[in-house]
Amino acid sequence: MGDIPNYLNNKNVQKHRWLILTGVGMFTFMATLDGSIVNIALPVMSRDLKVPLNQVEWVVSIYLIVICALLLLFGKIGDSFGKIKVFRWGTGLFIVGSLLCGFNNSLEFLLFARLVQAVGASMTMSTNNGIITEIFPVQERGKALGTIGSFVSLGSIAGPGIGGIILSHLPWGYIFWINVPVGILTMILGHYVLPKDLSMTRAKIDLWGFLTFALGIVGLFLGIFLGQEIGFGNLLILSMWGLSILSFIAFYHIEQHAAKPLLTFKIFKNKNFSVSLTTAFLIFVVNFFFNVVSPFYLQNARGLEPKYAGYILMIFPIIQVVVAPLAGSISDRIGPNLLTVLGLSVILIAQIGNALMNLYSPLWMMMILVGMLGLGNGIFQAPNNTIVMSTVDKQDLGIAGGLNALARNLGMVVGISLATTVLFSAMSQRAGQRITTYVASQPELFIYGMQVVFIFATVICAIALILTIVRWVKSQRQS
C-alpha cells in the first residue's frame, strides 16, 4: 500500500500519535466490551424489568445485529467523508446511548437505547483501524494495530469478569454508565489530539447496496437468535434465512453494477487480505466457544463462586494485552507470517487441552490453558490485523476496517450460537432426551457436551492454521 504522506509529514500528529492510539483504543475497548458485559446482568435485568429472560436477551442481540448491519456503511462513509469525523460522531452517540441504557424504565426503552449505542459503536469500530493505519508509519504499524487488537480482544473477553465485579457492588445500570465518564474523557482527549480528515474521496454512498446488505444481516441474525428459542426447522426461521440469502444475492448483483459500490469485491482477490479476514472470523468463533462454555464448567461443574471463575477467565485478556503489542513490534521487524502461524499453533494446542478436560482435572491445568489462549491470541491478532490493513489501497482503508470489524462481530455471534447449539445437542444425544440447560444431578452430561464443543473448536482452529500456512508458503514463493 505504501506510506501515506499527509499525516506522516505532520509533526503535530506524529508527536501525539500514541495519545491518538490511546483515545481510539479506549473507545474501541468500551464498544467491544458492551457486546459481552451485558450477558452476566441478564437475570438481574429480567427480574427488575419484570420480563422473561428470553425477551431480555434481545438487549444483547439487538446490539450485535445493528453493529453488523451498519459496519460496511460507516466504513464507506469514513472513506468518503472522513474517518475521524465518523469516529467523533460515533463516540458522541455511544455515550448518549450508554447514558440512556442505565435508566430502569422499560425493556422497550432499553432496547431503543441499545440501538443508539450500537449505531455509535459501529461508527467507531468501522473507522478505528483505518485511522491508526493512516497515522502510524509502516515501521510502527504492527505495534499500533496490535495494541488496538488488544483493546478489541480485552473488551470481547473481559465482559463477564468486569460485569460481575460491577454487579456485586452496584445496580445493573452502572455497567452502561461506566462508559459515560470514560467516553467524555476520550472525547476531550480526541478534541486536542485527533487531526482533521485529509483522506476523503467524496464518493456517493450506495444506499441500495447498504439496504440489501443490512436486510441480509438482519434476516440471518434474527433466524439464528429466534431459532434457538423455537427451533431451526420452524417455517418462520426458514423464511428469514431465505430472505437473507435473496438479499445477499441482490447485494452482490447491485455491487457488481454500481458506479460507486459499497463494497468492491475485487478487494477479496487479494489473497493475503481474504485469508487473514477468514482466519480472524474463525478465531473469534473459537474464542466465543470458550467464552460460552467455560463459565458453565467453572461455576456449575466445578462449583466455583462467580468472582473466582471471573479471576481465572481474566487470565486470558490480561496475558493478551501484554503480549499483543510485543507481537506487533516483532511483526514490524520480521514480518507477520511466522507470528500468525505461531499464535494459531498455541491456540490449537490449548483447544486440544480443553477437549481433554473433565470433572476432576486440576484447576491449575485450566489456568494454564486459559493463559495459553491469551498468549496465542496475543501473538496472532496483531500480525493478522497488520496483514488485513496493510495490503489494501489507501482509499479502501475504511471498508477494510469495516470488514475486519464485521468478521470479529460475526465470529462472536456464530461462536455464541454454535457453541450453545453443539453443547445442548451433544448433551441431548447422550441423555436420550432434549436438554437445554445444565443438569445439576448429571454433571457428566455437561462434560461430554463440553468436550464435543472443544473438539469442534479444535477442528475450526486447525482449518485457520492450515489456511495461514498455505498463505505463508504462497507469499514466500511469490517473493
C-alpha positions in Angstrom: 0.0 0.0 0.0 2.9 2.4 0.7 3.3 5.2 3.1 0.6 7.9 3.5 2.4 11.3 3.4 -0.4 13.5 4.7 -0.2 12.5 8.4 3.3 11.1 8.3 4.8 14.5 7.5 2.6 16.4 10.1 4.9 16.9 13.1 2.0 17.6 15.4 0.2 14.4 14.5 3.3 12.3 14.9 4.0 13.9 18.2 0.6 12.9 19.5 0.2 9.6 17.7 0.4 7.4 20.8 -2.1 9.6 22.6 -4.4 9.2 19.5 -3.9 5.5 19.7 -4.8 5.6 23.4 -8.0 7.5 22.8 -9.1 5.3 19.9 -8.2 2.2 21.8 -10.2 3.2 24.9 -13.3 3.7 22.9 -12.7 0.5 20.9 -12.5 -1.3 24.2 -15.8 0.1 25.5 -17.7 -0.6 22.3 -16.5 -4.2 22.2 -17.0 -4.7 25.9 -20.7 -3.8 25.6 -21.2 -6.7 23.3 -20.3 -9.2 26.2 -20.6 -7.4 29.5 -24.5 -7.5 29.4 -24.7 -11.3 29.4 -23.9 -11.6 33.1 -26.5 -9.0 34.0 -29.5 -10.5 32.1 -31.0 -12.4 35.0 -31.0 -9.2 37.2 -32.4 -7.2 34.3 -35.2 -9.8 33.8 -36.2 -9.5 37.4 -36.0 -5.7 37.6 -37.8 -5.1 34.3 -40.3 -7.9 35.1 -39.9 -9.6 31.7 -38.9 -13.2 30.8 -35.3 -14.0 30.3 -35.8 -14.9 26.6 -37.1 -11.4 26.0 -34.4 -9.5 27.9 -31.8 -11.5 25.8 -32.6 -9.1 23.0 -30.6 -6.5 24.8 -27.6 -8.4 23.6 -28.9 -9.4 20.3 -30.1 -6.0 19.0 -26.7 -4.5 19.8 -24.8 -7.2 17.7 -27.4 -7.1 14.8 -27.3 -3.3 14.4 -23.5 -3.2 14.6 -23.0 -5.8 11.9 -25.7 -4.3 9.6 -24.0 -0.8 9.7 -20.3 -1.6 9.7 -19.9 -1.6 5.9 -21.9 1.6 5.5 -19.9 3.6 8.1 -16.7 2.1 6.7 -17.6 3.6 3.3 -18.8 6.8 4.8 -15.5 7.1 6.6 -13.6 6.7 3.3 -15.9 9.2 1.5 -16.3 11.9 4.1 -13.6 11.3 6.8 -12.9 8.5 9.2 -12.0 10.8 12.1 -15.3 12.7 11.6 -17.3 9.5 11.7 -15.3 8.3 14.7 -16.1 11.6 16.6 -19.8 11.3 15.9 -19.8 7.7 16.9 -18.2 8.4 20.3 -20.9 11.0 21.0 -23.8 8.7 20.0 -22.3 5.8 22.0 -22.1 8.0 25.2 -25.7 9.2 24.7 -26.8 5.6 24.2 -24.8 4.4 27.3 -26.4 7.1 29.4 -29.9 6.2 28.3 -29.3 2.4 28.8 -28.7 2.9 32.6 -32.2 4.1 33.3 -34.5 1.4 34.6 -37.7 2.4 32.7 -38.8 -0.5 30.5 -37.5 -3.1 28.1 -38.7 -1.1 25.1 -36.7 2.0 26.3 -33.7 -0.1 27.0 -33.8 -1.7 23.5 -34.1 1.8 21.9 -31.1 3.0 24.0 -29.1 -0.1 22.9 -29.9 0.7 19.3 -28.5 4.2 19.7 -25.4 2.8 21.4 -24.9 0.2 18.7 -25.0 2.9 15.9 -22.3 4.8 17.7 -20.3 1.6 18.3 -20.5 0.7 14.6 -19.2 4.1 13.6 -16.1 3.8 15.9 -15.5 0.1 15.0 -15.5 0.7 11.3 -13.0 3.5 11.4 -10.5 2.8 14.2 -8.1 0.6 12.3 -8.2 2.9 9.3 -7.3 5.9 11.5 -4.4 4.1 13.1 -3.1 2.8 9.7 -3.1 6.3 8.2 -1.4 7.9 11.2 1.3 5.4 12.1 4.4 4.9 9.9 5.0 1.4 8.4 7.7 0.5 10.9 5.3 1.1 13.9 2.1 0.0 12.3 2.1 -3.6 13.6 2.7 -2.5 17.2 -0.1 0.1 16.9 -2.6 -2.3 15.3 -1.6 -4.9 17.8 -2.5 -2.5 20.6 -5.9 -1.9 19.0 -6.3 -5.6 18.7 -5.5 -5.9 22.4 -8.3 -3.5 23.2 -10.7 -5.4 21.0 -10.0 -8.8 22.5 -9.9 -7.4 26.0 -13.3 -5.9 25.6 -14.8 -9.1 24.0 -13.4 -11.5 26.6 -13.3 -9.4 29.8 -17.1 -8.6 29.8 -18.2 -11.3 32.2 -15.4 -10.6 34.7 -15.9 -6.8 34.7 -19.7 -7.1 34.7 -19.6 -9.5 37.7 -17.4 -7.1 39.7 -19.8 -4.1 38.9 -22.9 -6.1 39.7 -21.5 -7.3 43.1 -21.4 -3.6 44.3 -23.8 -1.6 42.1 -27.2 -1.8 40.2 -27.0 -3.1 36.7 -27.4 0.4 35.1 -23.7 1.1 36.0 -22.5 -1.5 33.5 -23.6 1.1 31.0 -23.0 4.3 33.0 -19.3 3.4 33.4 -18.9 4.2 29.7 -20.0 7.9 30.2 -17.1 9.4 32.2 -14.6 7.3 30.2 -16.2 8.3 27.0 -16.2 12.0 27.9 -12.5 11.8 28.8 -11.9 10.2 25.4 -13.8 12.9 23.6 -11.8 15.6 25.4 -8.5 13.9 24.6 -9.7 13.5 20.9 -10.6 17.1 20.7 -6.9 18.1 21.4 -5.0 15.3 19.6 -7.2 14.0 16.7 -6.3 15.8 13.4 -8.7 16.9 10.7 -9.5 14.4 8.0 -7.2 14.6 5.0 -8.1 11.4 3.1 -11.6 11.7 1.6 -13.0 10.5 -1.7 -16.3 12.4 -1.5 -17.9 9.3 -3.3 -21.7 8.9 -3.4 -22.9 6.3 -0.9 -24.5 3.2 -2.4 -27.8 3.1 -0.5 -29.4 0.2 -2.3 -26.3 -1.9 -1.6 -26.5 -0.9 2.1 -30.2 -1.7 2.3 -29.8 -5.2 0.8 -26.8 -6.0 2.9 -28.5 -4.8 6.1 -31.6 -6.8 5.3 -29.4 -9.9 4.7 -27.7 -9.4 8.0 -30.9 -8.8 10.0 -32.6 -11.9 8.4 -29.6 -14.1 9.1 -29.2 -13.0 12.8 -32.9 -13.0 13.6 -33.1 -16.5 12.2 -30.1 -17.5 14.5 -31.4 -15.9 17.7 -35.1 -16.8 17.2 -34.2 -20.3 16.0 -32.5 -21.1 19.3 -35.9 -20.5 21.0 -38.4 -22.0 18.6 -36.3 -24.5 16.6 -34.3 -24.1 13.4 -36.8 -26.1 11.4 -39.6 -23.6 12.0 -41.2 -22.1 8.9 -40.6 -18.6 10.2 -36.9 -19.2 10.7 -36.5 -20.9 7.2 -38.3 -17.9 5.7 -36.0 -15.5 7.4 -32.9 -17.3 6.1 -34.5 -17.5 2.6 -35.0 -13.7 2.7 -31.4 -13.3 3.9 -30.0 -15.4 1.0 -32.0 -13.5 -1.5 -30.9 -10.2 0.0 -27.2 -11.2 -0.2 -27.7 -12.3 -3.8 -29.3 -8.9 -4.6 -26.5 -7.1 -2.8 -23.8 -8.9 -4.8 -25.7 -8.1 -8.1 -26.1 -4.4 -7.1 -22.4 -4.1 -6.1 -21.2 -5.6 -9.4 -23.1 -2.9 -11.4 -23.0 0.1 -9.1 -20.8 3.0 -10.2 -19.6 3.6 -6.6 -20.3 0.3 -4.8 -20.5 0.0 -1.0 -18.1 -3.0 -1.3 -15.8 -3.6 -4.2 -15.4 -7.3 -4.4 -12.0 -7.1 -6.1 -10.7 -6.4 -2.6 -11.1 -10.2 -2.0 -8.8 -11.0 -4.9 -6.0 -10.0 -2.6 -5.4 -13.5 -1.1 -3.5 -12.1 1.9 -6.4 -9.9 2.8 -9.1 -12.6 2.3 -7.2 -15.3 4.2 -6.5 -13.0 7.1 -10.1 -11.9 7.3 -11.3 -15.5 7.2 -8.9 -16.6 10.0 -9.9 -13.6 12.1 -13.5 -14.8 11.8 -12.7 -18.4 12.6 -10.6 -17.5 15.7 -13.3 -15.3 17.1 -15.7 -18.2 16.7 -13.3 -20.4 18.6 -12.8 -17.7 21.3 -16.5 -17.5 21.9 -16.9 -21.2 22.1 -14.6 -20.9 25.1 -16.4 -17.8 26.3 -19.7 -19.5 26.4 -18.7 -22.9 27.8 -16.0 -22.1 30.4 -18.3 -20.2 32.9 -20.6 -23.3 32.9 -17.6 -25.5 33.6 -16.1 -23.4 36.3 -19.3 -22.3 38.2 -21.7 -25.2 37.6 -19.5 -28.3 37.1 -16.6 -27.3 39.4 -18.7 -25.2 41.9 -16.6 -22.1 41.9 -18.1 -18.8 43.0 -18.6 -16.3 40.1 -15.8 -14.0 41.3 -13.3 -16.8 41.4 -14.4 -18.1 38.0 -14.0 -14.5 36.8 -10.5 -14.3 38.1 -9.5 -17.4 36.2 -11.1 -16.2 33.0 -9.4 -12.8 33.3 -6.0 -14.6 32.7 -6.9 -14.7 29.0 -7.3 -10.9 28.4 -4.5 -9.9 30.8 -1.9 -12.0 29.0 -3.2 -11.0 25.6 -3.0 -7.3 26.5 0.7 -7.7 27.5 1.7 -9.9 24.5 -0.1 -8.3 21.6 1.9 -5.0 21.4 5.1 -7.0 21.8 4.0 -9.3 19.0 3.2 -6.2 16.9 6.6 -4.8 17.5 8.3 -8.1 16.5 6.0 -8.2 13.4 7.2 -4.8 12.4 10.8 -6.2 12.3 10.5 -9.8 11.0 7.1 -9.7 9.2 3.7 -11.1 10.3 3.6 -14.5 8.7 5.7 -16.5 11.2 3.9 -15.0 14.2 0.4 -15.7 12.9 1.4 -19.4 12.4 3.0 -19.5 15.9 0.0 -17.9 17.5 -2.5 -20.2 15.9 -0.4 -23.2 16.9 -0.5 -22.2 20.5 -4.3 -21.7 20.3 -4.7 -25.1 18.7 -2.7 -26.8 21.5 -4.9 -25.0 24.1 -8.1 -26.2 22.3 -6.8 -29.8 22.4 -6.2 -29.4 26.1 -9.7 -28.0 26.6 -11.2 -31.0 24.8 -9.4 -33.3 27.3 -10.6 -31.5 30.5 -13.0 -33.4 32.7 -14.8 -33.1 36.1 -11.6 -33.9 38.0 -8.9 -32.1 36.0 -6.8 -29.8 38.3 -7.8 -26.2 38.1 -4.1 -25.2 37.6 -4.3 -27.0 34.3 -7.4 -25.0 33.4 -5.5 -21.8 34.3 -2.5 -22.8 32.1 -4.9 -23.5 29.2 -6.6 -20.1 29.7 -3.2 -18.4 29.7 -2.2 -20.3 26.5 -5.4 -18.9 24.8 -4.4 -15.4 25.8 -0.8 -16.0 24.7 -1.8 -17.5 21.3 -4.3 -14.7 20.6 -1.8 -12.1 21.6 0.7 -13.5 19.2 -1.8 -13.9 16.4 -4.1 -10.9 16.4 -1.6 -8.1 15.9 0.2 -9.5 12.9 -3.1 -10.7 11.4 -4.5 -7.2 11.7 -1.4 -5.8 10.1 -1.9 -8.0 7.1 -5.6 -7.0 6.8 -4.9 -3.3 7.0 -1.6 -3.1 5.1 -2.5 -5.0 2.0 -5.3 -2.7 0.7 -5.2 0.6 -1.1 -5.4 3.9 0.8 -8.9 4.6 -0.5 -10.1 1.2 0.8 -8.9 1.6 4.4 -12.3 2.4 5.8 -14.1 -0.5 4.1 -11.2 -2.9 5.1 -11.6 -1.8 8.7 -15.3 -2.3 8.5 -14.8 -5.8 7.1 -12.3 -6.6 9.8 -14.8 -5.5 12.5 -17.6 -7.3 10.7 -15.5 -10.5 10.8 -15.0 -10.2 14.5 -18.6 -9.5 15.3 -19.9 -12.3 13.0 -17.4 -14.6 14.8 -18.9 -13.5 18.1 -22.5 -14.3 17.0 -21.6 -17.5 15.3 -19.5 -18.6 18.2 -22.2 -17.9 20.8 -25.0 -19.6 18.8 -23.0 -22.5 17.5 -21.4 -23.3 20.9 -24.8 -23.5 22.7 -26.3 -25.5 19.8 -23.5 -28.0 19.8 -23.4 -28.2 23.6 -27.0 -28.9 24.2 -27.3 -31.2 21.1 -24.5 -33.3 22.4 -26.0 -33.4 25.9 -29.4 -34.3 24.5 -27.9 -37.1 22.4 -26.1 -38.5 25.4 -29.1 -38.3 27.6 -31.6 -39.6 25.1 -33.9 -36.6 25.6 -34.0 -32.8 24.8 -31.8 -30.8 27.2 -31.4 -27.0 27.1 -29.7 -26.3 30.4 -27.1 -27.5 32.9 -28.4 -30.7 34.7 -27.0 -30.4 38.2 -27.7 -34.1 39.0 -25.8 -35.3 35.9 -22.6 -33.2 35.5 -21.1 -35.8 33.3 -23.7 -34.8 30.6 -22.2 -31.3 30.5 -18.6 -32.6 30.5 -19.5 -34.7 27.4 -21.1 -31.8 25.7 -18.2 -29.5 26.6 -15.7 -32.0 25.1 -17.7 -32.1 21.9 -17.7 -28.3 21.7 -14.0 -28.1 22.1 -13.4 -30.8 19.5 -15.4 -28.6 17.1 -13.2 -25.7 18.2 -10.0 -27.7 17.6 -11.2 -28.5 14.0 -12.0 -24.9 13.3 -8.7 -23.7 14.7 -6.8 -26.4 12.6 -8.6 -25.1 9.5 -7.4 -21.5 10.3 -3.9 -22.7 10.9 -3.8 -24.6 7.5 -5.1 -21.6 5.6 -2.4 -19.4 7.3 0.4 -21.8 6.5 -0.7 -22.1 2.8 -0.8 -18.3 2.6 2.7 -18.0 4.0 4.1 -20.6 1.6 2.5 -18.9 -1.4 3.7 -15.5 -0.3 7.3 -16.9 0.0 7.1 -18.4 -3.5 5.9 -15.1 -4.9 8.6 -13.1 -3.2 
